[in-house]
Amino acid sequence: MQIQVKIDQMGPSTAEAAARTHRVLVDRPVEKGGEDRGMMGGEYLLTGLGGCFMSNLLAAIRAREADIGNVHLEVNGTLAAAPSRFSAIEVVVYAQAADRALLEKLVEMADRACISSNTLRQAVPLTFRIAQPA
């Protein structure tokens, strides 16, 4: 199985990413030469990780009918240079939980089920190629 996202140029610094029926803009801030029409790619990487984890956490909470609500995440990426990258990422979970031990167990389960955290935790082959003209 594959998951595919297509990305098309929409302006001098703006691209549109499409997955299934969903579309989002990717851009740079004005101070970095962009038009600020969307989040930067690195912000989407953090968003993707947080969204993947949150989806799995909410599914685990629902499946157990756990008394856990008002779930909120902060995903913090520490930037390093040369080459520009995240040197560390931390996901902070905020929630109202009647049973903290259960919340801790469900956070661990959601982390193990999350495609994004499983991928980022390990190195993956990454290639760039130019497609042949149609």
N, C-alpha and C positions, 0 to 999 in steps of 0.2 A: 504494500500500500504506500502511496505517496500523498503528501499534502503539497499543493502548489499555490504560490502567490505570484501574480503577474504584476509588473511594475512598468508604467509608461510615463515618459516625460510629459509634463503639463505646462511648463514654463521654464524660464531661464534657470531656476534653482528648485523648482517644484516637480514632484512626481506623484502619481496616483497609484496606490497599491490596491489590488483587487483579489479577494479570496471568496469563492462561491458567489454570493450576491452582495457582498459587503465591499465598500470602498472607503479608503482613508487617504488623506494627503500627507506627504512626507516633504519636509522643507528644512531650511536652515534659518536660524534667527537673523534678523536684520543686521546685527553687529558682526555676523559671520558671512555676510554677503547674500543672504537669502531674503525671502519675502515674508517669512514667518507665517506661512499658510497651513502649517501642520507641524507635528512633532518631528524631531530629528530621528534618524534611524536608531541611534543608541537609546533614545527615550522609548522608542517602540520595542526595542529588545527588552528593556526593563518592564514595559507594559505587557509584553507577551508572556514573560516569566510570571508576573503577578497575576495576569488573567488566567493562565493555565493552572497555576496553583490554586487560585480562588475557586475556579470551577470544580476542581477535585475536592477541595475542602468543603464546599457547600453540598456537593453530592454525598460526601461521607456523613455530614451532619444530618441531611435529610434521610438517608438510608437508616440511620440509627435513631431518628426522631429525637436527637439530642437537644437539650435545653441550652442551646448556644445561639446567640443572635448578635445583631449589630456588628457584623464582621467588617473590619477595615484593614487594609494592608498599606504599608509604606515599603517601597522597593528602592533601596539606596545603592547606587553604583559609585565606587571610588575610581576616579580617572587616573590613569598613568599615561605617560608620554613615551614616544620613541620606541615602538610604534604606539599611536593613540589606541587605548583599549581600556576596558574595565579590569582593574587588578583585583577587585573584590566586589562581591554583591551580597547585600544583606536584605532579607525579607523580614519585616517586622509585622507580626500579626496582633491586631487588637480585636478583642471580642468580649461580649458579656457571656460568661459561662458559669452555670451552677456548679459544674464539676471540672476544676482545672486539670486534673489528671486525664480526664476524657478528652478535653481540648488538646492537650499535649499529644495524646495518642493519635487523634484525628489529624493534627498538623503533620506528624510523622508519616501517616498513611498517605496524605495528600501529596507530600513531597515525593514519596516513592512512586506515586502514580502519575506525576507530572512529566510530560514529555520534555518540556523546556528545562526543568531543573535536572532531569536525568542527562540531558544533552550537555548542558553547561558544566555539569560536574565532571565531565570527561571530555577529552579532546575528540574532535570529529574531523574527518577529512574535509577540506574546503577547497574548492576549485573555482576559478573564474574562466569563462570561455566566451568567445564571440561567436554568435550563431551565424550560420551561413545565410546569405540573403535568400528570401523566398522566391 
